[in-house]
Every structure is written in structure tokens, then in C-alpha cells.
Amino acid sequence: SGVEIDCSGLGNNWDKCEKRAARECKMQGYKVITRSSDAKDEEGDYLFGWNPAGAVTRKMLVICK
């Protein structure tokens, strides 16, 4: 079964998702099944590193090996 990891928000990034996936799966490792974002923006796309229109949603689904 998969593990859904949510690392949404202006202060988070995909690294936080990756670290949480590693923690959830421990030494087994994991495989990313899907990675979604309702905003295609990344921090570098904006002057101050965030989108003034709202928060970014980041979720990924992983399967532990």
C-alpha cells in the first residue's frame, strides 16, 4: 500500500516530502508513484520566493520497497 505525503505550504518544498518519505519507509527505501502540485510555481519563480496569490499544495504518493 502507498503512503501519501503532504508537504504543502509556502515554507515547505519537495525536499521536505523526500525526507518524510525516507522516515516513513525507514531503511527499506521508497519509490515515488506520483507527485502533484496544484500550482506549477517553484520558489525561484517569484521575487521574494513565494507566490503572493496563495499557498502551494505539494503531495506525493510513495510505496516503501
C-alpha positions, 0 to 999 in steps of 0.5 A: 500500500502507498503512503501519501505525503503532504508537504504543502505550504509556502515554507515547505518544498519537495525536499521536505516530502523526500525526507518524510518519505525516507522516515516513513519507509525507514531503511527499506527505501521508497519509490515515488508513484506520483507527485502533484502540485496544484500550482506549477510555481517553484520558489525561484519563480517569484521575487521574494520566493513565494507566490503572493496569490496563495499557498502551494499544495505539494503531495506525493504518493510513495510505496516503501520497497 
